[in-house]
Amino acid sequence: MAKLPKELIELLVGGHLVWVATVDADGMPNISIKGSGALLDDEHLYFADMFSRKTRDNIAHNGRVAVGIHDRDAKVALQVKGHAELIDSGPIFDTVTERLATLSAAAHLPPMKYVVRISVDSVWDMGPGPDAGKQIA
């Protein structure tokens, strides 16, 4: 597992959308945009699963994921590769439920079905410039 670099922490604290790529049992890729992508701790990301049946099914089949985060203004883009797991109860689920309570009420969102916890294996620079494509963690 990789410790999260400061560039990734700064992107996630900034509240940027994340794109989560998964693969189904037949090898067909799927990508889904998540507004709830955030830091869980210094080695894990998470997002709240409220709507994403296809993403959820793919993770249940194969937990390998790629996550893209982009800040257009700062010209920073990163890709996280790791392993996702579905969590439907316990302390992590309760913590994320509390974090999302205000947002969910204001946006009239349905209850969260799962927290998807992503254990980070590697982080890659996807931004423009000489470091594009390089592994940073």
Rosetta constraint file for C-alpha pairs under 8 A:
AtomPair CA 1 CA 43 HARMONIC 6.84 0.50
AtomPair CA 1 CA 119 HARMONIC 6.61 0.50
AtomPair CA 1 CA 120 HARMONIC 5.62 0.50
AtomPair CA 1 CA 121 HARMONIC 4.76 0.50
AtomPair CA 1 CA 122 HARMONIC 7.56 0.50
AtomPair CA 2 CA 43 HARMONIC 6.18 0.50
AtomPair CA 2 CA 120 HARMONIC 5.60 0.50
AtomPair CA 2 CA 121 HARMONIC 5.19 0.50
AtomPair CA 2 CA 122 HARMONIC 5.88 0.50
AtomPair CA 2 CA 123 HARMONIC 7.96 0.50
AtomPair CA 2 CA 137 HARMONIC 6.16 0.50
AtomPair CA 3 CA 42 HARMONIC 5.85 0.50
AtomPair CA 3 CA 43 HARMONIC 4.96 0.50
AtomPair CA 3 CA 120 HARMONIC 7.56 0.50
AtomPair CA 3 CA 137 HARMONIC 7.13 0.50
AtomPair CA 4 CA 8 HARMONIC 6.47 0.50
AtomPair CA 4 CA 9 HARMONIC 6.77 0.50
AtomPair CA 4 CA 42 HARMONIC 5.62 0.50
AtomPair CA 4 CA 43 HARMONIC 5.68 0.50
AtomPair CA 4 CA 44 HARMONIC 7.84 0.50
AtomPair CA 4 CA 120 HARMONIC 7.60 0.50
AtomPair CA 4 CA 123 HARMONIC 7.81 0.50
AtomPair CA 4 CA 137 HARMONIC 7.07 0.50
AtomPair CA 5 CA 9 HARMONIC 6.50 0.50
AtomPair CA 5 CA 123 HARMONIC 7.99 0.50
AtomPair CA 5 CA 136 HARMONIC 7.53 0.50
AtomPair CA 5 CA 137 HARMONIC 6.53 0.50
AtomPair CA 6 CA 10 HARMONIC 6.03 0.50
AtomPair CA 7 CA 11 HARMONIC 6.38 0.50
AtomPair CA 8 CA 12 HARMONIC 6.26 0.50
AtomPair CA 8 CA 78 HARMONIC 7.05 0.50
AtomPair CA 9 CA 13 HARMONIC 6.02 0.50
AtomPair CA 9 CA 39 HARMONIC 7.18 0.50
AtomPair CA 10 CA 14 HARMONIC 6.11 0.50
AtomPair CA 11 CA 15 HARMONIC 6.97 0.50
AtomPair CA 11 CA 16 HARMONIC 6.43 0.50
AtomPair CA 11 CA 69 HARMONIC 7.10 0.50
AtomPair CA 11 CA 70 HARMONIC 7.50 0.50
AtomPair CA 11 CA 71 HARMONIC 7.06 0.50
AtomPair CA 12 CA 16 HARMONIC 6.10 0.50
AtomPair CA 12 CA 37 HARMONIC 7.11 0.50
AtomPair CA 12 CA 38 HARMONIC 5.36 0.50
AtomPair CA 12 CA 39 HARMONIC 6.46 0.50
AtomPair CA 12 CA 69 HARMONIC 7.88 0.50
AtomPair CA 13 CA 38 HARMONIC 7.00 0.50
AtomPair CA 13 CA 39 HARMONIC 7.49 0.50
AtomPair CA 15 CA 35 HARMONIC 7.99 0.50
AtomPair CA 15 CA 37 HARMONIC 7.78 0.50
AtomPair CA 15 CA 38 HARMONIC 7.47 0.50
AtomPair CA 16 CA 35 HARMONIC 7.35 0.50
AtomPair CA 16 CA 37 HARMONIC 7.72 0.50
AtomPair CA 16 CA 69 HARMONIC 6.81 0.50
AtomPair CA 16 CA 70 HARMONIC 6.99 0.50
AtomPair CA 16 CA 71 HARMONIC 7.01 0.50
AtomPair CA 17 CA 33 HARMONIC 6.72 0.50
AtomPair CA 17 CA 34 HARMONIC 5.75 0.50
AtomPair CA 17 CA 35 HARMONIC 4.93 0.50
AtomPair CA 17 CA 36 HARMONIC 7.31 0.50
AtomPair CA 17 CA 37 HARMONIC 6.63 0.50
AtomPair CA 17 CA 69 HARMONIC 6.58 0.50
AtomPair CA 17 CA 70 HARMONIC 7.63 0.50
AtomPair CA 18 CA 33 HARMONIC 5.75 0.50
AtomPair CA 18 CA 34 HARMONIC 5.23 0.50
AtomPair CA 18 CA 35 HARMONIC 6.64 0.50
AtomPair CA 18 CA 36 HARMONIC 7.95 0.50
AtomPair CA 18 CA 37 HARMONIC 5.87 0.50
AtomPair CA 18 CA 67 HARMONIC 6.44 0.50
AtomPair CA 18 CA 68 HARMONIC 5.59 0.50
AtomPair CA 18 CA 69 HARMONIC 4.95 0.50
AtomPair CA 18 CA 70 HARMONIC 7.62 0.50
AtomPair CA 19 CA 31 HARMONIC 6.45 0.50
AtomPair CA 19 CA 32 HARMONIC 5.57 0.50
AtomPair CA 19 CA 33 HARMONIC 4.49 0.50
AtomPair CA 19 CA 34 HARMONIC 6.15 0.50
AtomPair CA 19 CA 67 HARMONIC 5.43 0.50
AtomPair CA 19 CA 68 HARMONIC 4.98 0.50
AtomPair CA 19 CA 69 HARMONIC 6.65 0.50
AtomPair CA 20 CA 31 HARMONIC 5.41 0.50
AtomPair CA 20 CA 32 HARMONIC 5.25 0.50
AtomPair CA 20 CA 33 HARMONIC 6.33 0.50
AtomPair CA 20 CA 34 HARMONIC 7.26 0.50
AtomPair CA 20 CA 65 HARMONIC 6.79 0.50
AtomPair CA 20 CA 66 HARMONIC 5.90 0.50
AtomPair CA 20 CA 67 HARMONIC 4.55 0.50
AtomPair CA 20 CA 68 HARMONIC 6.60 0.50
AtomPair CA 21 CA 29 HARMONIC 6.88 0.50
AtomPair CA 21 CA 30 HARMONIC 5.57 0.50
AtomPair CA 21 CA 31 HARMONIC 4.32 0.50
AtomPair CA 21 CA 32 HARMONIC 6.59 0.50
AtomPair CA 21 CA 65 HARMONIC 5.62 0.50
AtomPair CA 21 CA 66 HARMONIC 5.12 0.50
AtomPair CA 21 CA 67 HARMONIC 6.20 0.50
AtomPair CA 22 CA 29 HARMONIC 5.76 0.50
AtomPair CA 22 CA 30 HARMONIC 5.27 0.50
AtomPair CA 22 CA 31 HARMONIC 6.38 0.50
AtomPair CA 22 CA 55 HARMONIC 6.47 0.50
AtomPair CA 22 CA 58 HARMONIC 6.07 0.50
AtomPair CA 22 CA 59 HARMONIC 6.85 0.50
AtomPair CA 22 CA 62 HARMONIC 7.93 0.50
AtomPair CA 22 CA 63 HARMONIC 7.87 0.50
AtomPair CA 22 CA 64 HARMONIC 6.86 0.50
AtomPair CA 22 CA 65 HARMONIC 5.21 0.50
AtomPair CA 22 CA 66 HARMONIC 6.99 0.50
AtomPair CA 23 CA 27 HARMONIC 5.51 0.50
AtomPair CA 23 CA 28 HARMONIC 5.47 0.50
AtomPair CA 23 CA 29 HARMONIC 4.34 0.50
AtomPair CA 23 CA 30 HARMONIC 5.89 0.50
AtomPair CA 23 CA 58 HARMONIC 5.77 0.50
AtomPair CA 23 CA 59 HARMONIC 7.90 0.50
AtomPair CA 23 CA 62 HARMONIC 7.16 0.50
AtomPair CA 23 CA 65 HARMONIC 7.96 0.50
AtomPair CA 24 CA 28 HARMONIC 5.38 0.50
AtomPair CA 24 CA 29 HARMONIC 6.46 0.50
AtomPair CA 24 CA 30 HARMONIC 7.54 0.50
AtomPair CA 24 CA 57 HARMONIC 7.56 0.50
AtomPair CA 24 CA 58 HARMONIC 4.84 0.50
AtomPair CA 24 CA 61 HARMONIC 6.98 0.50
AtomPair CA 24 CA 62 HARMONIC 7.44 0.50
AtomPair CA 25 CA 58 HARMONIC 7.18 0.50
AtomPair CA 25 CA 61 HARMONIC 6.52 0.50
AtomPair CA 25 CA 62 HARMONIC 7.73 0.50
AtomPair CA 30 CA 54 HARMONIC 7.75 0.50
AtomPair CA 30 CA 55 HARMONIC 7.17 0.50
AtomPair CA 31 CA 55 HARMONIC 7.74 0.50
AtomPair CA 32 CA 52 HARMONIC 7.69 0.50
AtomPair CA 32 CA 55 HARMONIC 7.15 0.50
AtomPair CA 34 CA 47 HARMONIC 6.90 0.50
AtomPair CA 35 CA 47 HARMONIC 7.88 0.50
AtomPair CA 36 CA 46 HARMONIC 7.81 0.50
AtomPair CA 36 CA 47 HARMONIC 5.07 0.50
AtomPair CA 36 CA 48 HARMONIC 5.86 0.50
AtomPair CA 37 CA 45 HARMONIC 7.03 0.50
AtomPair CA 37 CA 46 HARMONIC 5.65 0.50
AtomPair CA 37 CA 47 HARMONIC 4.40 0.50
AtomPair CA 37 CA 48 HARMONIC 7.36 0.50
AtomPair CA 38 CA 45 HARMONIC 5.69 0.50
AtomPair CA 38 CA 46 HARMONIC 5.58 0.50
AtomPair CA 38 CA 47 HARMONIC 6.42 0.50
AtomPair CA 39 CA 44 HARMONIC 6.39 0.50
AtomPair CA 39 CA 45 HARMONIC 4.61 0.50
AtomPair CA 39 CA 46 HARMONIC 6.27 0.50
AtomPair CA 40 CA 44 HARMONIC 5.38 0.50
AtomPair CA 40 CA 45 HARMONIC 5.14 0.50
AtomPair CA 40 CA 46 HARMONIC 5.99 0.50
AtomPair CA 40 CA 117 HARMONIC 7.83 0.50
AtomPair CA 41 CA 45 HARMONIC 7.13 0.50
AtomPair CA 43 CA 119 HARMONIC 6.30 0.50
AtomPair CA 43 CA 120 HARMONIC 5.99 0.50
AtomPair CA 44 CA 117 HARMONIC 6.56 0.50
AtomPair CA 44 CA 118 HARMONIC 5.36 0.50
AtomPair CA 44 CA 119 HARMONIC 4.82 0.50
AtomPair CA 44 CA 120 HARMONIC 5.83 0.50
AtomPair CA 45 CA 117 HARMONIC 5.94 0.50
AtomPair CA 45 CA 118 HARMONIC 5.07 0.50
AtomPair CA 45 CA 119 HARMONIC 6.85 0.50
AtomPair CA 45 CA 120 HARMONIC 7.39 0.50
AtomPair CA 46 CA 115 HARMONIC 6.62 0.50
AtomPair CA 46 CA 116 HARMONIC 5.34 0.50
AtomPair CA 46 CA 117 HARMONIC 4.51 0.50
AtomPair CA 46 CA 118 HARMONIC 5.77 0.50
AtomPair CA 47 CA 115 HARMONIC 5.99 0.50
AtomPair CA 47 CA 116 HARMONIC 5.40 0.50
AtomPair CA 47 CA 117 HARMONIC 6.97 0.50
AtomPair CA 48 CA 96 HARMONIC 7.59 0.50
AtomPair CA 48 CA 112 HARMONIC 6.23 0.50
AtomPair CA 48 CA 113 HARMONIC 7.65 0.50
AtomPair CA 48 CA 114 HARMONIC 6.17 0.50
AtomPair CA 48 CA 115 HARMONIC 4.80 0.50
AtomPair CA 48 CA 116 HARMONIC 6.22 0.50
AtomPair CA 49 CA 56 HARMONIC 7.66 0.50
AtomPair CA 49 CA 112 HARMONIC 5.78 0.50
AtomPair CA 49 CA 113 HARMONIC 5.66 0.50
AtomPair CA 49 CA 114 HARMONIC 5.06 0.50
AtomPair CA 49 CA 115 HARMONIC 5.92 0.50
AtomPair CA 49 CA 116 HARMONIC 6.69 0.50
AtomPair CA 50 CA 109 HARMONIC 7.92 0.50
AtomPair CA 50 CA 110 HARMONIC 6.52 0.50
AtomPair CA 50 CA 111 HARMONIC 6.52 0.50
AtomPair CA 50 CA 112 HARMONIC 4.71 0.50
AtomPair CA 50 CA 113 HARMONIC 5.50 0.50
AtomPair CA 50 CA 114 HARMONIC 7.22 0.50
AtomPair CA 52 CA 56 HARMONIC 6.03 0.50
AtomPair CA 53 CA 57 HARMONIC 6.00 0.50
AtomPair CA 54 CA 58 HARMONIC 6.12 0.50
AtomPair CA 55 CA 59 HARMONIC 6.16 0.50
AtomPair CA 56 CA 60 HARMONIC 6.17 0.50
AtomPair CA 56 CA 86 HARMONIC 7.68 0.50
AtomPair CA 57 CA 61 HARMONIC 6.32 0.50
AtomPair CA 58 CA 62 HARMONIC 5.90 0.50
AtomPair CA 58 CA 63 HARMONIC 7.29 0.50
AtomPair CA 59 CA 63 HARMONIC 4.38 0.50
AtomPair CA 59 CA 64 HARMONIC 7.13 0.50
AtomPair CA 59 CA 65 HARMONIC 7.86 0.50
AtomPair CA 59 CA 84 HARMONIC 6.53 0.50
AtomPair CA 59 CA 85 HARMONIC 6.91 0.50
AtomPair CA 59 CA 86 HARMONIC 7.57 0.50
AtomPair CA 60 CA 85 HARMONIC 7.62 0.50
AtomPair CA 60 CA 86 HARMONIC 7.46 0.50
AtomPair CA 63 CA 83 HARMONIC 5.12 0.50
AtomPair CA 63 CA 84 HARMONIC 4.77 0.50
AtomPair CA 63 CA 85 HARMONIC 6.27 0.50
AtomPair CA 64 CA 81 HARMONIC 7.60 0.50
AtomPair CA 64 CA 82 HARMONIC 5.85 0.50
AtomPair CA 64 CA 83 HARMONIC 4.54 0.50
AtomPair CA 64 CA 84 HARMONIC 6.22 0.50
AtomPair CA 65 CA 81 HARMONIC 5.93 0.50
AtomPair CA 65 CA 82 HARMONIC 5.56 0.50
AtomPair CA 65 CA 83 HARMONIC 5.85 0.50
AtomPair CA 65 CA 84 HARMONIC 6.50 0.50
AtomPair CA 66 CA 79 HARMONIC 6.65 0.50
AtomPair CA 66 CA 80 HARMONIC 5.54 0.50
AtomPair CA 66 CA 81 HARMONIC 4.52 0.50
AtomPair CA 66 CA 82 HARMONIC 6.50 0.50
AtomPair CA 67 CA 79 HARMONIC 5.48 0.50
AtomPair CA 67 CA 80 HARMONIC 4.96 0.50
AtomPair CA 67 CA 81 HARMONIC 6.45 0.50
AtomPair CA 68 CA 77 HARMONIC 7.24 0.50
AtomPair CA 68 CA 78 HARMONIC 5.83 0.50
AtomPair CA 68 CA 79 HARMONIC 4.53 0.50
AtomPair CA 68 CA 80 HARMONIC 6.46 0.50
AtomPair CA 69 CA 77 HARMONIC 5.65 0.50
AtomPair CA 69 CA 78 HARMONIC 5.40 0.50
AtomPair CA 69 CA 79 HARMONIC 6.46 0.50
AtomPair CA 70 CA 75 HARMONIC 7.64 0.50
AtomPair CA 70 CA 76 HARMONIC 5.86 0.50
AtomPair CA 70 CA 77 HARMONIC 4.22 0.50
AtomPair CA 70 CA 78 HARMONIC 6.51 0.50
AtomPair CA 71 CA 75 HARMONIC 5.82 0.50
AtomPair CA 71 CA 76 HARMONIC 5.24 0.50
AtomPair CA 71 CA 77 HARMONIC 6.23 0.50
AtomPair CA 72 CA 76 HARMONIC 6.65 0.50
AtomPair CA 72 CA 77 HARMONIC 7.92 0.50
AtomPair CA 75 CA 127 HARMONIC 6.27 0.50
AtomPair CA 75 CA 128 HARMONIC 7.02 0.50
AtomPair CA 76 CA 126 HARMONIC 7.47 0.50
AtomPair CA 76 CA 127 HARMONIC 5.06 0.50
AtomPair CA 76 CA 128 HARMONIC 7.65 0.50
AtomPair CA 77 CA 125 HARMONIC 6.29 0.50
AtomPair CA 77 CA 126 HARMONIC 4.88 0.50
AtomPair CA 77 CA 127 HARMONIC 4.52 0.50
AtomPair CA 78 CA 123 HARMONIC 6.81 0.50
AtomPair CA 78 CA 124 HARMONIC 5.59 0.50
AtomPair CA 78 CA 125 HARMONIC 4.83 0.50
AtomPair CA 78 CA 126 HARMONIC 5.03 0.50
AtomPair CA 78 CA 127 HARMONIC 6.82 0.50
AtomPair CA 79 CA 123 HARMONIC 5.65 0.50
AtomPair CA 79 CA 124 HARMONIC 5.02 0.50
AtomPair CA 79 CA 125 HARMONIC 6.51 0.50
AtomPair CA 79 CA 126 HARMONIC 6.45 0.50
AtomPair CA 80 CA 120 HARMONIC 6.59 0.50
AtomPair CA 80 CA 121 HARMONIC 7.52 0.50
AtomPair CA 80 CA 122 HARMONIC 5.87 0.50
AtomPair CA 80 CA 123 HARMONIC 4.54 0.50
AtomPair CA 80 CA 124 HARMONIC 6.41 0.50
AtomPair CA 81 CA 120 HARMONIC 6.10 0.50
AtomPair CA 81 CA 121 HARMONIC 5.67 0.50
AtomPair CA 81 CA 122 HARMONIC 5.31 0.50
AtomPair CA 81 CA 123 HARMONIC 6.37 0.50
AtomPair CA 82 CA 118 HARMONIC 6.19 0.50
AtomPair CA 82 CA 119 HARMONIC 5.44 0.50
AtomPair CA 82 CA 120 HARMONIC 4.50 0.50
AtomPair CA 82 CA 121 HARMONIC 4.68 0.50
AtomPair CA 82 CA 122 HARMONIC 6.76 0.50
AtomPair CA 83 CA 118 HARMONIC 5.42 0.50
AtomPair CA 83 CA 119 HARMONIC 5.26 0.50
AtomPair CA 83 CA 120 HARMONIC 6.79 0.50
AtomPair CA 83 CA 121 HARMONIC 7.46 0.50
AtomPair CA 84 CA 116 HARMONIC 6.16 0.50
AtomPair CA 84 CA 117 HARMONIC 5.45 0.50
AtomPair CA 84 CA 118 HARMONIC 4.27 0.50
AtomPair CA 84 CA 119 HARMONIC 6.37 0.50
AtomPair CA 85 CA 116 HARMONIC 5.55 0.50
AtomPair CA 85 CA 117 HARMONIC 5.41 0.50
AtomPair CA 85 CA 118 HARMONIC 6.57 0.50
AtomPair CA 86 CA 114 HARMONIC 5.85 0.50
AtomPair CA 86 CA 115 HARMONIC 5.93 0.50
AtomPair CA 86 CA 116 HARMONIC 4.81 0.50
AtomPair CA 86 CA 117 HARMONIC 6.64 0.50
AtomPair CA 87 CA 92 HARMONIC 7.68 0.50
AtomPair CA 87 CA 93 HARMONIC 6.46 0.50
AtomPair CA 87 CA 114 HARMONIC 5.29 0.50
AtomPair CA 87 CA 115 HARMONIC 5.07 0.50
AtomPair CA 87 CA 116 HARMONIC 6.20 0.50
AtomPair CA 87 CA 117 HARMONIC 7.26 0.50
AtomPair CA 88 CA 93 HARMONIC 6.17 0.50
AtomPair CA 88 CA 113 HARMONIC 6.56 0.50
AtomPair CA 88 CA 114 HARMONIC 4.76 0.50
AtomPair CA 88 CA 115 HARMONIC 6.48 0.50
AtomPair CA 89 CA 93 HARMONIC 5.18 0.50
AtomPair CA 89 CA 94 HARMONIC 7.05 0.50
AtomPair CA 90 CA 94 HARMONIC 6.18 0.50
AtomPair CA 91 CA 95 HARMONIC 6.04 0.50
AtomPair CA 92 CA 96 HARMONIC 6.22 0.50
AtomPair CA 92 CA 115 HARMONIC 7.66 0.50
AtomPair CA 93 CA 97 HARMONIC 6.08 0.50
AtomPair CA 93 CA 114 HARMONIC 7.28 0.50
AtomPair CA 93 CA 115 HARMONIC 5.93 0.50
AtomPair CA 94 CA 98 HARMONIC 6.24 0.50
AtomPair CA 95 CA 99 HARMONIC 6.30 0.50
AtomPair CA 96 CA 100 HARMONIC 6.14 0.50
AtomPair CA 96 CA 115 HARMONIC 7.21 0.50
AtomPair CA 97 CA 101 HARMONIC 6.00 0.50
AtomPair CA 97 CA 112 HARMONIC 7.29 0.50
AtomPair CA 100 CA 104 HARMONIC 5.78 0.50
AtomPair CA 101 CA 105 HARMONIC 6.17 0.50
AtomPair CA 102 CA 106 HARMONIC 6.16 0.50
AtomPair CA 103 CA 107 HARMONIC 6.05 0.50
AtomPair CA 104 CA 108 HARMONIC 5.66 0.50
AtomPair CA 104 CA 109 HARMONIC 4.81 0.50
AtomPair CA 104 CA 110 HARMONIC 7.24 0.50
AtomPair CA 104 CA 111 HARMONIC 7.78 0.50
AtomPair CA 105 CA 109 HARMONIC 6.55 0.50
AtomPair CA 122 CA 135 HARMONIC 7.12 0.50
AtomPair CA 122 CA 136 HARMONIC 7.64 0.50
AtomPair CA 122 CA 137 HARMONIC 5.33 0.50
AtomPair CA 123 CA 135 HARMONIC 5.85 0.50
AtomPair CA 123 CA 136 HARMONIC 5.62 0.50
AtomPair CA 123 CA 137 HARMONIC 4.94 0.50
AtomPair CA 124 CA 133 HARMONIC 6.23 0.50
AtomPair CA 124 CA 134 HARMONIC 5.65 0.50
AtomPair CA 124 CA 135 HARMONIC 4.30 0.50
AtomPair CA 124 CA 136 HARMONIC 5.51 0.50
AtomPair CA 124 CA 137 HARMONIC 7.10 0.50
AtomPair CA 125 CA 131 HARMONIC 6.49 0.50
AtomPair CA 125 CA 132 HARMONIC 5.26 0.50
AtomPair CA 125 CA 133 HARMONIC 5.37 0.50
AtomPair CA 125 CA 134 HARMONIC 5.49 0.50
AtomPair CA 125 CA 135 HARMONIC 6.30 0.50
AtomPair CA 125 CA 136 HARMONIC 6.61 0.50
AtomPair CA 126 CA 132 HARMONIC 5.09 0.50
AtomPair CA 126 CA 133 HARMONIC 5.66 0.50
AtomPair CA 126 CA 134 HARMONIC 7.88 0.50
AtomPair CA 127 CA 131 HARMONIC 7.63 0.50
AtomPair CA 127 CA 132 HARMONIC 5.52 0.50
AtomPair CA 128 CA 132 HARMONIC 5.85 0.50
